[in-house]
Amino acid sequence: MSYATAKLVEEKVFKDPVHRYVHVRDQVIWDLVGTREFQRLRRIRQLGTTYLVFHGAEHSRFNHSLGVYEIVRRIVDDIFAGRPEWDASERLLVLCSALLHDLGHGPFSHAFENVFATDHEEFTRAILLGDTEVNAVLLKVAPDFPEKVAQVIEKTYPNKLVISLISSQIDADRMDYLQRDAYYTGVSYGHFDMERILRVMRPRMNQVVIKESGMHAVEDYIMSRYQMYLQIYFHPVSRSAEVILNHILKRVKVLSEGNYQFKHAPVHFQPFFNNTITVEDYIALDESIMLTYIQFWMQEDDAILRDLSTRFINRKLFGYINMNPKKEPQRFARLQQLFQQIGIDTAYYLVHDSTSDLPYDLYQPGVAIGKLPIMLQMANGEVRELSQESLLVDAIAGRLKTDHKVYYPEEILTDETIDEIFKEELRRLL
């Protein structure tokens, strides 16, 4: 028996609060879970700063990655198995890709990437193909197997059906994170009938299609995603924490470039400042390391770094208002003037943040689309795009939802050291 087809003597099972059990029968999957690069995902939170708002949101990308693997395993082993449209030789490839799809995420992913211009997808590829334990396991399958896994995750693999299981508008990635994030945040929005969706999935036309009878379950899934973005992923307080974290990292970068003498030198960050990042440097940095540094920076002489770090650790977050500076340029400019007159650095303490999501992207001839639309397989065998059949989905399809906020330290409105004339105008503008 080759390594690619080797099975464990006894099936391994992970207890999971979302899927009840995650089953591992393949030796390759079990070996990948044990690698240092995959174990690192235990130290990367799935929802970044959201734990500062929803105290249960401490789950990791390790949890999520196992969940995505389990959903894909159920699809290919239980739903697609034996169907002529599914190439069973792709089974191990899609399972490995599902398990490893988030391998390159850094600590507090989005804030980190914004400051240091890193790309988690590029680092996923680097880990898959570099001198790593993950690469060593994949190479034992076949010399070209690491590259195939990278292609699936990058969405360049020739078999688009394989890609669609992990990256589409109704993929295993989304189905896991919606349910998992809802579970750990304690909200009901992300729940939908995944069992029904899996039962009506079919392989066809280089992508997954859904039997017409499952349309209402898919509608429920799309509305769940819509509500989760509005209520969880767009949450203004979580974004306040991310704004502060973003500016901590920016400040550290500015100070480092100015040869500031840190009390606790940010050794782990130097390759990112110097743009000399190796895979080893990247793997060595996780959220436990970052939080340790932020606690150290609470003692720094630099007032801005000290204040921002203290705010983040002790959850003294910024307040916010609904404002798009492009639509209200005079109001925002006056706020900047007032902050500067008071002596507050607007680069760190008056911050515009916007976030956007497209609940469902339908196919429009001649218009580029991010991900393939969801296709329904009708009773007569015809395939139709979801929004053509669903009035509910049609109502939100193609509608970009964008939310704008301006963040600032609320205490300036009650600070007795600030002249009352300034505070009165600030109250009016804020």
N, C-alpha and C positions, 0 to 999 in steps of 0.2 A: 504493500500500500504506500502510495506517495504521500509526502508531507501535505500536499494540497487537499487530499481526501481523507487524511488521518482523523479519526474520531477519538475523543476522550474515552477512557475505560468506563468512567461513570460521568453522566451529564452533570455539569455545574449549574447551579441556580442562584441568582441574586434575588433577594426579596425586594420588591419595588412598590412604593405606595401608589403609583399610577397604573402600572400594568400588572400588578400583583407579583408576577415572576418574570425574570429575564433568563432565558434558557441558552446555555452555551454547550454545544455538542462538538464543535470543530476545534481541533488542536490549535490551528492558526489563530482563531479568535481568542482563545484562552491565553495564548502566548502574547498576543498584542495587548490585551488588558494588563498583563504583568509588566510591560515595559515602563521604564522611568518616564518617558515622554507622555504616555497615556495616564500614568498615575499622577503626574503633575496637574492634570485637569481637576483633581480633587481640590486643588488650591486656587482655582479660578472660579469665582461665582458666576452663575448663569445670568443673573440680572444686575450685575455691577453694583451700583449704589442703592438699588431699590430696597435692600435690607434696612436702610435707615428710615424707610417709610412703612413697609410691611415687614414686621419683625420676623416673620417666618421664612422670608425669602433668602435663606442661607444656602440653598441648593447650588450644586456646582455643575460645571460643564461635563464632569465625569458622569453624574446622574443622567444628564440629558443625552450624552453620547450613547450610553447603554440603552436608553429608551428608544432612540432612533434606530439603533441596531435591531432591537427586539421587534419593532413594527415592521421593518423590512424583512426580517427573518420570517415573520408570520405571513407576510404577503407572498414571498417566493416559495416558502415551504408548504403553505396551506392553500393559498388562493391561486397562484400561478402554476404550481407544479402540475405537469402533465398536459398543459395547454400548448398547442402547436405554435402559438405566437411567442411563447417564452422560450428563450435559449437557456436551458438548464446549466450550460457550461459557464454562464456568467454569474452563477449563484455566489461563489466565494468572493468574487470581485465586488459585487454590490454590497455584500455583508461587511467586508473590510472598509469599503468607502463610507458606509453608513456609520460605522464605529469611529472612524478617524476624521470625519468631516470637519470637526472643530479643533483639531489638534494644534493649530497655530495661533489660537487666541492668546492674547497677552493679558496681564492684570488690568482689571477695570477697562476692558477692551477699547471702548469708543474714546474715552478721555485720553488714554495712552496713545492711541493711533493718531488722534488729532494733533497732539503736541509733537510727537516724534516722527510723524509721517511714515509710520510702519503700516504694513498691510498683512492682516492675519492670514489671508489666503496665500500670499507669497511665502510666509513662514511655514504654513502647512506643507506646501510643496518642498521647502528646504528640509523640513524634518523627515518627510517621506523619502527623499532622495539622498539625504546627507549621511554622515557617519553617525548613525543613531541606532538604538536598539530596535526601533520600529522598522527601519530600513532592513536591518539584518533578518528580522522575521519574514518580511515580505519577499526578500531575495531568495529565501529557502523555498518559496512557492515556485518562482520562475525568475530568470534574470530581468525580464521586462515587466514583472508584476508591480513593482513600486511605481513605475511610470504610468501604468494603466490606472492604478488607484488615484494618482495625482490628476490624470486626465478626467476621470469621473467627477472628482471634486471641483475641478476647474471648468467643468461642463464642456469639454472638448472631445470627449470620448466618442467614437463613431456610433455606438449603439445608444441612441437618444432615449430609448425606453429605460435603460439602466440609470441614466442621469435623472430622468423624470421622477424616479422613486425617491430621490434624495433632494432634488431641486426643481420644483415646479410650484404651481399655485395650490396643489393639494398633495403635498409630499410628506414623507415620514418625519422630516425635520420640523415642519410646522405643526403636524398633528401631535408630536410629543411636546414641544415647548408650550403650546397653548394649554394643554391639560396640566402639565407639570407646573408651569408658572401660576396657573389658577389654584392648584392644590396648595402650593407653598405660600402664596399670598393670601389664601383664605377667601378668595372671591368665587362667585359662581359663573362669571361671564365666559370662561374658557372651556366650559364643559359642552360636549357634543357627542353624538352617537358614533364613536369611531368603529365600533364593532359592525355597525350597519354599513359604513363607508367601505371598510375592508371587504366585506362580503360581496359588494357590488362593483369592486374594481376589476377591470379586465385589461390585459395587454393587447394593444392594437395600435397600428399606424405610428410606430416609433414613440409612443407615449402611453401613459396610463389613461384609460377612459372609464367613465362611470355609467353603469346601466341606468336607463331612464327612471326606473323604479326607485333609485336611490337619490333622486334630485333633492328631495326635501331634507335629507340628512346632510347633503352638501350645503344647502342654504343655511342650515343651522350652524355648520362649521364656519362658513364665511361671516355670518353675523357674530359668532363667538370671537373670531379674530378681530373684527371691527371694534367690538366692545373692549377687548383686551388692550388694544392700542390706545383707545380713548381713556380708559380708566387706569391702566397699569403702566404701559410703556411710555405714554405721554405725561405721566403724573408730574405736576410742576414741582413738587417738593423733592422728588427723586432727581429731577433735572437740576434743581438748586445744588444738591450735593455734588452732582457731576460737574457743574460749573465751577464750584470751589476746587474740586480735585483737579480739573483741567488747569486752573490758574495756579495751583500749587506747583504742578509740573512745569508750567511756563516760567514761573518765578525761579525755580531751581535751575532751569536751563539758562535763563538770563544771568543769574548770579554766577553760574559756572563759567559762562563765556566772559564775564567781567573779572575772573580770577578772584572771586570772593572766597575767603577762607572759612569753610564750613567747620563747625565744631565736630560734626559727624559727616565726613566726606562721603558723598553719594557714589561710592565705588561701583555699585552695580549699574549705575546710570551712565557712567563715562563712555562706554561704547556707543550709547545712543546719542550722547552729546557730540561725539566725534565722528558719527556715522561710520563706525568700524564694527558693526554688529555681526557676530558669528552666531551660528545656531546654538552653540553652547552658552553664549551670553544671554540669548533670548530664553532658553529653557531655564536658566538659573534665576530668572526674575518671575516671581509670582506675587499674589496679593498679600501673603504673609510678610514677605520681604518689604513690599511697598508700605504696608501699614506700620512696620517697625521704623522705617525711615521717617514717615510722617510724624510718628511720636517723638523721634529724635529732633525733628525740625521745630517742634513746639518750644524748644530751648534755644533756638538760633537768635543771633543778635539782629538779624534783618527783621524789621517790624512787620513787613508784609507777609513774608514766609511764616513767621511765628504765628501771626494772627490767623492766616488761612488754615494752617495746620491744626491749630487749636479749635477752630470752628468745625473742621471736618471730624476730628477725633471725638469732640464733645457734642457734636450735632447741634451747633449753633449756626444754623443755615441762613441763607439770604431770604429776604422777602421778595415778592414779585408782583408785577402788574401786567395786564394784557396790553401789549404795545408792539407795533411793528414800526421801527424807526423810519423805514422807507415811506410809510404812509403818513407819519407824523414827524417829519424831520425837524420842524421848529421846536416842538415840545421836547424831543430828545436832545437837541442841541442846547436848549436852555438848561435841561437837567445836567448836562455835562459841564456847562459853565458854573452852575451853582456848586456842584461837587468840587470843581477845581478851586473855586473861591474859598470853600470851607477847608480845603487842603486834603481832599480825598482823591486818591489816584483812580481815575475812571477806567484805566486799563485793567484794573483788577476788581473794582467795586461797583461798576455800572456796566452790566453785561447783557447784551441782547443774545437770546438763544431761540432758535426755531427748530421744529422737528416736523417731519412729514411722513405720510403713509398713503399708499393707494390700496384700499380694501380689496379690490379685484380689478385686474387689468384685462379688459376684453380685447378680442382681435378686431382691429380696424384696418382694412386694406390700405397699404401705403404708409402705415404708421408703425414705427418701431415699437416693439413690446419687450418688456423686461423678461417675463417668463411666459411659457406657453399657457394659453387659456385652458380652462377646464372644459373637456368635451364630454357630451352625453351620447351614449350609444342607444339609439331609439329601438323600439320593438321591431321595426322593419329592417334593422341593420344600418340605417343611416346614422351619421355622426353629426351632431349639432353643438355649437358653442353654447355654454351654459346660460348666458344672459339672454339668448334668443328664446329660451323656454321659461326662464324664471323671472317673473315681474319683480320679485324681491331683490334679486341680484342686479337686474337691469337698473334699479333705482339708485344703486351706489357704484355701479361699474364705471371705471374711468374717472372717478371723482377724487382728486388729490386732496387729502385732508392735511392742512398745515396749521400749526399752532405757534404763535409768537409770544414770547415773554421777555420782559426786562427785569433783571435781578439786581438787588441792591441790599446793603445792610440796613435792616429796619430800625435799628437803634438810633440812627441819625435823627429820626423824627422826635425823639425824646431826650436827646443828648443836651444836657444843660450847659455844656461849654460852647454850643453853637448858638449864634445870635438868633433871637426869636423871629426876626424878619426873614432870615433865610429859611428857617423851619416852616414858617407859614406858607411861603411860596412852594417849598418842597411838598408839603401836604397837599396843596392844590394840584400840583403837577403829578403827584403819585397817587 
